[in-house]
Amino acid sequence: MRAVIQRVREAWVEVEGRVTGRIARGVLVFLGVGREDETADADYLAEKIPHLRIFEDERGKMNRSLAELGFSTLVVSQFTLWGDCRKGRRPSFSQAASPPTAEFLYDYFVQRLRDRNVITETGIFQALMDVHILNDGPVTLLLDSRKIF
């Protein structure tokens, strides 16, 4: 499972002109589910992300976490994180999970964040979305649950 995490001052998602999720300060998580991913991958990311020390303390050091500060997450499904561009000019998405599996694990990940009392908003799985981001920093990180196994 891959996640691109962006620290934001504000972010929201629109589907067909309707806002489906909006947060103030926190993190935007673009989440991509791979063919071999399972609930353990989602558990790992749902535990890791809220505790990443990516927010500044009073001395300006990245030393505070989302969970510590009570900030929010906006989770957006992004199968293109599994795009393989090594051959040719068109990305291959053969390593991305099937839509039913990806949706199950996406929903599972969101629920695991909520189970940890993280305020979590979402886009709509498989929808064409307009994502509005006011980056903070910018701070952008890439996590891959398989790099730990």
C-alpha positions as MATLAB code, in Angstrom:
seq = 'MRAVIQRVREAWVEVEGRVTGRIARGVLVFLGVGREDETADADYLAEKIPHLRIFEDERGKMNRSLAELGFSTLVVSQFTLWGDCRKGRRPSFSQAASPPTAEFLYDYFVQRLRDRNVITETGIFQALMDVHILNDGPVTLLLDSRKIF';
ca = [
       0.000    0.000    0.000;
       1.358    3.382   -0.958;
       0.525    6.725    0.574;
       1.588   10.198   -0.450;
       1.143   12.439    2.557;
       0.994   16.202    2.204;
       0.901   18.533    5.172;
      -1.887   21.038    4.493;
      -3.356   24.212    5.912;
      -6.631   23.307    4.204;
      -7.847   20.712    1.691;
     -11.117   19.582    0.199;
     -12.491   17.260   -2.456;
     -15.344   17.958   -4.860;
     -17.253   15.412   -6.915;
     -19.570   16.855   -9.560;
     -19.376   20.266   -7.867;
     -20.275   18.915   -4.410;
     -17.783   18.927   -1.527;
     -17.462   15.371   -0.184;
     -14.694   15.986    2.345;
     -13.011   19.067    3.808;
     -10.380   19.587    6.475;
      -8.560   22.534    7.969;
      -5.001   21.919    9.200;
      -3.754   18.363    8.896;
      -2.693   15.926    6.201;
      -3.987   14.930    2.817;
      -3.363   11.234    2.176;
      -3.411    9.961   -1.400;
      -3.792    6.196   -0.927;
      -2.956    3.572   -3.557;
      -3.708   -0.103   -2.995;
      -1.548   -2.760   -4.649;
      -2.460   -6.277   -5.780;
      -0.648   -7.927   -2.897;
      -1.872   -5.583   -0.156;
      -3.922   -6.816    2.757;
      -5.302   -5.481    6.023;
      -1.845   -5.594    7.678;
      -0.663   -2.957    5.171;
      -3.574   -0.689    6.046;
      -3.004   -1.275    9.762;
       0.644   -0.269    9.410;
      -0.168    2.994    7.611;
      -3.089    3.830    9.912;
      -0.749    3.481   12.893;
       2.194    5.284   11.286;
       0.570    8.357    9.730;
      -1.069    9.901   12.833;
       2.210    9.669   14.740;
       4.595   11.057   12.121;
       6.301   14.084   13.641;
       5.830   16.410   10.665;
       4.366   19.501   12.333;
       6.542   22.223   13.804;
       6.924   22.795   17.516;
       7.443   26.175   19.162;
      11.118   26.144   18.039;
      10.244   25.534   14.403;
      11.372   21.871   14.400;
       9.214   19.122   12.907;
       8.553   17.495   16.244;
       4.764   17.281   16.643;
       2.294   14.771   15.247;
      -1.197   14.888   13.814;
      -2.508   12.820   16.729;
      -0.804   15.028   19.313;
      -2.232   18.226   17.818;
      -5.697   16.850   17.034;
      -5.467   17.745   13.342;
      -7.459   15.984   10.616;
      -6.881   13.758    7.603;
      -8.430   13.821    4.161;
      -8.024   10.458    2.430;
      -8.306   10.254   -1.369;
      -8.052    6.994   -3.316;
      -5.313    7.163   -5.954;
      -4.690    3.984   -7.924;
      -2.218    5.874  -10.135;
       0.341    5.583   -7.312;
       0.807    2.073   -8.704;
       1.525    3.323  -12.222;
       4.709    1.774  -13.611;
       6.357    4.106  -16.130;
       9.576    2.158  -16.704;
       8.579    0.852  -20.147;
       7.108    2.860  -22.969;
       5.176    6.066  -22.509;
       1.891    4.828  -21.073;
       1.856    3.798  -17.408;
       0.987    0.213  -16.601;
      -1.373   -0.298  -13.688;
      -1.064   -4.085  -13.559;
       0.225   -3.958   -9.961;
      -2.788   -1.983   -8.692;
      -5.442   -3.925   -6.788;
      -8.763   -4.750   -8.428;
     -11.466   -2.172   -7.667;
     -13.386   -4.390   -5.173;
     -10.215   -5.225   -3.237;
      -8.944   -1.643   -3.359;
     -12.268   -0.252   -2.147;
     -12.402   -2.733    0.735;
      -8.866   -1.834    1.859;
      -9.444    1.899    1.333;
     -12.555    1.764    3.540;
     -10.705   -0.402    6.052;
      -7.826    2.113    6.239;
     -10.241    5.028    6.757;
     -12.022    3.124    9.521;
      -8.726    2.256   11.222;
      -7.860    5.994   11.337;
     -11.285    6.769   12.797;
     -10.850    3.946   15.335;
      -7.740    5.857   16.499;
      -9.879    8.990   17.000;
      -8.354   10.735   13.997;
     -10.867   13.089   12.387;
     -11.007   11.677    8.851;
     -12.772   12.961    5.755;
     -12.754   11.281    2.346;
     -13.312   11.607   -1.341;
     -15.487    9.071   -3.163;
     -13.834    5.854   -4.276;
     -13.387    5.653   -8.087;
     -14.996    9.065   -8.652;
     -13.471   11.772  -10.798;
     -12.486   14.276   -8.116;
     -11.275   17.849   -7.942;
      -8.793   17.979   -5.065;
      -8.056   21.428   -3.635;
      -4.890   21.719   -1.576;
      -3.266   24.545    0.322;
       0.086   22.940    1.110;
       1.860   23.757    4.353;
       5.603   23.920    3.816;
       5.335   22.149    1.468;
       5.936   18.894    3.273;
       5.295   15.791    1.140;
       6.241   12.250    2.157;
       5.916    8.851    0.518;
       5.163    5.751    2.580;
       5.103    2.232    1.193;
       3.903   -0.471    3.588;
       5.847   -3.162    1.704;
       9.210   -1.532    2.379;
       8.891   -2.803    5.964;
       8.009   -6.441    5.288;
];
